[in-house]
């Protein structure tokens, strides 16, 4: 399997990314430096994490050529709608010391629990995304946590399709309807929390333990490789240098079809409970 994937607009990006949720500014420099040393070049940041500006600045100080870095950021919920979104992207770029983002996502969709006109809010926000893309401020644009009914309106009326949809995706929670829908539309799926984020510890799952023994790989590596073979880009996160190296070593083995089917058939497990249509709880 190639270590890079090409988006529908031709942009090339790494098949595995490094996440920065809950990594505070005091340590993010050291963590990102270690991640770069481990081999990561794709870094998933977000304004909501309150470390994106510091993170970008630290990445530029690693000595890695900017062209080798793939830096992603996300628009937070309070910056939805055209004028606020435009200001947010421009301001974040300037404060981060970047000329462009490689990828910019809408973090969560507007939904009917917040707005009667949620469809118009999403369209208005996407209009800003299209303009920053056309202006060269972002090499690629997309969404995060959008379900098919959120995407329908964008696909119907937008000039540019989302190129990526980042969703919760892990053994026990594939969101198969979203995976199928986005696959049909040429939208690449990214996985946040590919090792799970809720009740039930994926890293202690008996079925995955058996596969770990079979392939002589850690359960984390099994989960990440499973994502890749489902055509999904996993966003990993760890503060451990050892685990960073381990998470990069997922291109030297292949999970057999029958084992992929076993994992694909897992009952619901380790789900975060964060539902896109209830996102008013996260404003």
RAMOZI-V796614 format. One record per backbone hydrogen bond with DSSP energy under -0.5 kcal/mol. CO is the residue of the C=O (numbers start at 0). NH is the residue of the N-H. If there is no record, write none. Layout:
BEGIN
CO	NH
CO	NH
END
This chain:
BEGIN
2	14
4	6
4	12
6	9
10	6
12	4
14	233
16	18
16	235
17	43
19	22
21	23
23	26
23	27
24	28
26	30
27	31
28	32
29	33
30	34
31	35
32	36
33	37
34	38
34	39
35	38
40	42
40	69
41	17
42	44
42	71
43	19
45	48
45	50
46	49
50	54
51	55
52	56
53	57
54	58
55	59
56	60
57	60
58	61
64	67
64	68
65	68
68	70
69	42
69	71
70	101
70	102
71	44
72	104
73	46
74	106
75	78
76	79
80	84
81	85
82	86
83	87
84	88
85	89
86	90
87	91
88	92
89	93
90	94
91	95
92	96
92	97
93	96
100	138
102	72
103	141
104	74
104	106
105	143
110	113
110	114
114	117
116	119
116	120
117	121
118	122
119	123
120	124
121	125
122	126
123	127
124	128
125	129
126	130
127	131
128	132
129	133
130	134
131	136
131	137
132	135
136	100
139	103
140	162
141	105
142	165
146	149
146	150
147	151
148	152
149	153
150	154
151	155
152	156
153	157
162	187
163	142
164	166
164	189
165	144
166	191
169	172
171	268
172	169
174	177
174	178
175	179
176	180
177	181
178	182
179	183
180	184
181	185
181	186
182	185
185	187
187	164
188	232
189	166
189	191
190	234
191	168
192	195
193	170
198	269
199	201
200	203
201	204
204	208
205	209
206	210
207	211
208	212
209	213
210	214
211	215
211	216
217	221
218	222
219	223
220	224
221	225
222	226
223	227
224	228
225	229
226	229
226	231
227	230
230	188
231	233
232	190
233	16
233	235
234	193
235	18
239	243
240	244
241	245
242	246
243	247
244	247
244	248
245	248
247	249
255	258
255	259
256	260
257	261
258	262
259	263
260	264
262	265
269	196
270	198
272	274
274	277
275	278
277	280
278	281
279	282
END
